[in-house]
Amino acid sequence: MTVAETTTAPAAAKVPEHFTMTEDEIIAKFPTRLRGFDLYHKMGSPKNIVAPMVDQSELAWRMLSRNYGADLCYTPMFNAKLFANEQKYRNEQWQTNETDKPVIVQFCANDPDILLKAASLVAGQADAVDLNLGCPQHIAKRGHYGSFLMEEWDLVSKLIRKLHENLEIPVTAKIRVFPEVEKTIEYAKMVEAAGAQIITVHGRLREQKGHKTGLADWTKIKAVKDAVKVPVFANGNILYQEDIQRCIDATNVEGVMTAETNLYNPALFTGKVLPTWQLAEEYLEICKDVPTKAAYIRGHLFKLFRYSLPIHTDLRQKLVEVKELDGFRQFVGDMKARLVADAEGSDFDPEAVVVDEFGYRKYPTWICQPALRFEHDKEHSKSKRLLNEAQADTPADDTGCATGSCDNVDNEAKRQKTLDEGV
Ligand SMILES: Cc1cc2nc3c(=O)[nH]c(=O)nc-3n(C[C@H](O)[C@H](O)[C@H](O)COP(=O)(O)O)c2cc1C
């Protein structure tokens, strides 16, 4: 019997037809399954969260990140259809072990039954299953998933509800924001009503990708946080460890998720200033015990050594060609020798890091550091313009610089203010 059939009060008329059970019935069906804040606390009340990242948040990387303060990790997004139907895909993609806790497995999907089938296969090994509603890539458009479901609220609701009514572990969701804050709030409430027990809000629009990535909007994340009862994780704009608490202060969220900066600086959550080769060596040590695809390893090493590879171009070619773990170890050894030599001639003091005119910290190339998207063109970058607009609270002129530019102000403070405002 459906909810619609059993109730007569006017409010009940709004319950979607695909809600085939009441909350009480769901609780009775899964009496020990954790909800909302109970789930959050059972996972250790995570604040430092590693984002789902295709080909990059694999088990070995999650283990490295946990060694450096990650409280919760998401797997890369798995395609529910392939996961449900192809053992080879499943075996290649899904790795876990006893140290890999807490962990949330993420899927993309557009068919509730297939999503349930895929999710059921990890139910005994994960703390929750997350639905990807944020991917903006062309492949997601073609595959009809991720952020391309943002206009299909009924389907989104059906996907989440299917798991909420049938899966042994909780369902969570990761969303992007709409241009309108009210619509974003309504969307998040719909996701919550369908059964999501934690909502991650990536504070960027679907269009904010590639060179248009820009800044995430923390004010919209806060609006969602204020509107829903389940825990909320914020995502976007984390470059340095202090940004995490700043984001929590600005949005009141329970935890902060980071993707790109975790890849470039896996020690981010500790606030430590560490050499890239150290993290690379530790990662490869983990890979000795945890079989990891060469493509993933190569991807990580390219990011860790992002600022050194353009200088040591002969090694870059080596990295392209390497296919075995021993080769990657050799590469890191060679790179380390170069960077140690570079470091010997340097007067860099990790206790006294210099901040540039835009508020970004200056590190030597061998130090783990966030990737600044506009590094190649600070003068004309959209990101910088947005930063300046927020800093000076005045419109940008056509050179990309805000009028009333901020020469005599503490730039770090301005950068912080910008992030606080979540522009
Ligand atoms: C390499 C890479 C892979 C990603 N893969 C996924 C994914 O599998 N699922 C997902 O929801 N988001 C994915 N994202 C988006 C991130 O989870 C995150 O929402 C986005 O990068 C914004 O966070 P950031 O500003 O900390 O980078 C990916 C991002 C990167 C950089």
The ligand as an SDF file (V2000), in Angstrom:
LIG
                    3D

 31 33  0  0  0  0  0  0  0  0999 V2000
   40.6730   14.6130  -10.9200 C   0  0  0  0  0  0  0  0  0  0  0  0
   39.2720   14.8890  -10.4700 C   0  0  0  0  0  0  0  0  0  0  0  0
   38.3250   13.9000  -10.5350 C   0  0  0  0  0  0  0  0  0  0  0  0
   37.0200   14.1330  -10.0810 C   0  0  0  0  0  0  0  0  0  0  0  0
   36.1210   13.1110  -10.0720 N   0  0  0  0  0  0  0  0  0  0  0  0
   34.9160   13.2880   -9.4450 C   0  0  0  0  0  0  0  0  0  0  0  0
   34.0560   12.1840   -9.1830 C   0  0  0  0  0  0  0  0  0  0  0  0
   34.3860   11.0360   -9.4720 O   0  0  0  0  0  0  0  0  0  0  0  0
   32.8740   12.4330   -8.5700 N   0  0  0  0  0  0  0  0  0  0  0  0
   32.4970   13.6990   -8.1870 C   0  0  0  0  0  0  0  0  0  0  0  0
   31.4140   13.8710   -7.6080 O   0  0  0  0  0  0  0  0  0  0  0  0
   33.3110   14.7450   -8.4150 N   0  0  0  0  0  0  0  0  0  0  0  0
   34.5080   14.5590   -8.9850 C   0  0  0  0  0  0  0  0  0  0  0  0
   35.3640   15.6100   -9.1260 N   0  0  0  0  0  0  0  0  0  0  0  0
   34.9610   16.9150   -8.5940 C   0  0  0  0  0  0  0  0  0  0  0  0
   35.4410   17.0510   -7.1500 C   0  0  0  0  0  0  0  0  0  0  0  0
   34.9260   16.0320   -6.3360 O   0  0  0  0  0  0  0  0  0  0  0  0
   35.0470   18.4050   -6.5700 C   0  0  0  0  0  0  0  0  0  0  0  0
   33.6600   18.5040   -6.4960 O   0  0  0  0  0  0  0  0  0  0  0  0
   35.5770   19.5680   -7.3950 C   0  0  0  0  0  0  0  0  0  0  0  0
   36.8690   19.3290   -7.8770 O   0  0  0  0  0  0  0  0  0  0  0  0
   35.5780   20.8530   -6.5570 C   0  0  0  0  0  0  0  0  0  0  0  0
   36.3830   20.6960   -5.4280 O   0  0  0  0  0  0  0  0  0  0  0  0
   37.8130   21.3940   -5.3300 P   0  0  0  0  0  0  0  0  0  0  0  0
   37.5790   22.8610   -5.5220 O   0  0  0  0  0  0  0  0  0  0  0  0
   38.3100   21.0460   -3.9590 O   0  0  0  0  0  0  0  0  0  0  0  0
   38.6770   20.8190   -6.4190 O   0  0  0  0  0  0  0  0  0  0  0  0
   36.6650   15.4040   -9.5880 C   0  0  0  0  0  0  0  0  0  0  0  0
   37.6300   16.4080   -9.5440 C   0  0  0  0  0  0  0  0  0  0  0  0
   38.9260   16.1620   -9.9570 C   0  0  0  0  0  0  0  0  0  0  0  0
   39.9390   17.2710   -9.8690 C   0  0  0  0  0  0  0  0  0  0  0  0
  1  2  1  0
  2  3  1  0
  2 30  2  0
  3  4  2  0
  4  5  1  0
  4 28  1  0
  5  6  2  0
  6  7  1  0
  6 13  1  0
  7  8  2  0
  7  9  1  0
  9 10  1  0
 10 11  2  0
 10 12  1  0
 12 13  2  0
 13 14  1  0
 14 15  1  0
 14 28  1  0
 15 16  1  0
 16 17  1  0
 16 18  1  0
 18 19  1  0
 18 20  1  0
 20 21  1  0
 20 22  1  0
 22 23  1  0
 23 24  1  0
 24 25  2  0
 24 26  1  0
 24 27  1  0
 28 29  2  0
 29 30  1  0
 30 31  1  0
M  END
$$$$
